[in-house]
Amino acid sequence: PPPPSATFARPWPPSLSSSPPPPHLHRPTPRALFTMFDAERAAASQRRAELSSMCRTLRAADAEARLTQIPAVMKAFQKEVERLTQRAVAAEDACERAAAATATS
């Protein structure tokens, strides 16, 4: 079978169907990518500010309140780590596809 990068680079033939291409074959325009990246950066900045605020609240709380707040803070940090991991994997995949496309050109 062809590598995933070949599947991604294949253009969607509009003659087969009037429906839009499946998401794995859709290539966003560079402008759409930059808009998407800017939105993600803004959201990540807001999430980091929220995490910082949660940490300040946790530090300022007394011992009993800390015990009730720790699970929520830990869960927020875990979600942020998962988002960062997904972002890193997506970036690595994009680099691999770009390298494969350059190598076949």
C-alpha positions in Angstrom: 0.0 0.0 0.0 1.1 3.6 -0.6 2.5 5.5 2.4 0.1 7.8 4.3 1.9 10.8 2.9 0.9 9.7 -0.7 -2.7 9.3 0.4 -2.6 12.8 1.9 -1.1 14.4 -1.2 -3.5 12.8 -3.6 -6.0 15.4 -4.9 -9.7 14.7 -4.4 -11.4 14.1 -7.7 -14.6 16.1 -7.7 -16.1 13.9 -10.5 -16.5 11.0 -8.1 -18.9 12.8 -5.8 -20.4 16.2 -5.2 -19.7 15.9 -1.5 -16.5 17.5 0.0 -13.4 15.4 0.4 -12.9 13.4 3.5 -11.0 15.3 6.3 -7.8 13.2 5.8 -7.6 14.3 2.2 -8.6 17.9 2.7 -5.6 20.3 2.6 -6.3 23.7 4.2 -4.9 26.8 2.5 -1.8 28.4 4.0 -4.0 31.3 5.2 -6.4 29.0 6.9 -3.4 27.2 8.6 -2.0 30.5 9.9 -5.5 31.5 11.2 -5.7 28.1 12.9 -2.3 28.4 14.4 -3.0 31.9 15.7 -6.2 30.7 17.3 -4.4 27.8 18.9 -1.7 30.1 20.2 -4.3 32.4 21.7 -6.2 29.5 23.3 -2.9 28.0 24.7 -2.0 31.4 26.2 -5.4 31.7 27.8 -5.1 28.1 29.2 -1.6 28.9 30.6 -3.0 32.0 32.3 -5.8 29.9 33.8 -3.3 27.3 35.1 -1.2 30.1 36.6 -4.3 31.5 38.3 -5.2 28.0 39.6 -1.7 27.6 41.1 -1.8 31.1 42.8 -5.2 30.2 44.3 -3.8 26.8 45.4 -0.8 28.4 47.1 -2.9 31.0 48.8 -5.4 28.4 50.2 -5.1 26.8 53.6 -4.2 23.1 54.0 -7.8 21.9 54.0 -8.7 23.9 50.9 -5.6 22.7 49.1 -6.7 19.1 49.6 -9.9 19.8 47.8 -8.3 21.9 45.0 -5.4 19.6 44.1 -7.4 17.1 42.0 -8.8 19.9 39.8 -5.4 21.5 39.3 -3.8 18.1 38.5 -6.5 17.3 36.0 -6.0 20.7 34.3 -2.2 20.1 34.0 -2.8 16.6 32.7 -5.2 18.0 30.0 -2.6 20.6 29.0 0.1 18.0 28.7 -2.2 15.9 26.5 -2.9 18.9 24.3 0.9 19.7 24.0 1.6 16.0 23.2 -1.1 16.0 20.4 0.3 19.2 19.0 3.9 17.8 19.0 2.7 14.6 17.3 0.8 16.6 14.6 3.9 18.8 14.0 6.1 15.7 13.6 3.7 14.1 11.2 3.5 17.3 9.2 7.3 17.4 9.0 7.5 13.8 7.9 4.9 14.4 5.2 6.7 17.5 4.0 10.0 15.6 3.9 8.4 12.7 2.0 6.9 15.1 -0.5 10.3 16.8 -1.0 12.1 13.5 -1.4 9.7 12.3 -4.1 9.8 15.6 -6.0 
